[in-house]
Amino acid sequence: MERPGYDTHQASVATTAASCAASPRLTPTQIRVLRGVHSGLLNKQIAFDLGIAEATVKVHMTALMRKLNVRNRTQAAIVAQTLAI
C-alpha cells in the first residue's frame, strides 16, 4: 500500500540533503546534537551527554532544522545519515 505524497516527501528530503552537503554551516555543538538525534536519543539524553540544559538542546534543534530545511527530527536524522555525520 502506497502512502500519498510519500515519494514526493522522500525526494524533498534527498534534495535538502544534497543542497546541505555543499555547505551545511553547523557549529560543533549542533553537529553533536545532530549525532544524538541520528542515534535516536531524546533531547533530555542529548542534554545529559553534552552537559547542557534540555532547553539549550531545543534551541540547537530549532537552528538545525532551519539550516537543514527540514520540519522534524526524523527528517533531520535522515539528513544526518545522508551527510554521514
MOMO-V406283 format. One line per field, one symbol per residue. ss: DSSP state (H for helix, E for strand, L for the rest). Layout:
ss: ???
This chain:
ss: LLLLLHHHHHHHHHHHHHHHHHHLLLLHHHHHHHHHHHLLLLHHHHHHHHLLLHHHHHHHHHHHHHHHLLLLHHHHHHHHHHHLL
